[in-house]
């Protein structure tokens, strides 16, 4: 009985595999993949504040240029924790134009820190992770 069930299972899987038809060579990809996209060209993606004083927030602006063919739209910017606040270009950035993401770190605790800011936009390359680091001293 086990051999019959196993044989039926194997035949079913084989039938499903044979029934699959490959895309014709002239088939076009989905429209979501054919549109032109914006593209980040960052001046830098990491910044070291060095030594900073406790309770003195510090800010750095990351700048970029839209190297794509359509306006670049930042859909979200997320900091890795509540001690870092991010601001960014809200309006669409035309091809060849520049934009920014500003990171402000609240230096409330003494010690070494590394924080990230994740930027999502209408690019084909996925999210970009910006990094700020440094050391908070008394």
Secondary structure, DSSP 8 states (H G I E B T S, - for coil): -HHHHHHHHHHHHHHHHHH-----TT----GGGTS--B-EEES-SEEEEEEEETT--EEEEEEEEE-SSS-B-EEEEEESSTTEEEEE--S-B-TT-EEEEEEEE---SSEEEEEEEEEEESBTT--EEEEEEEEEE-
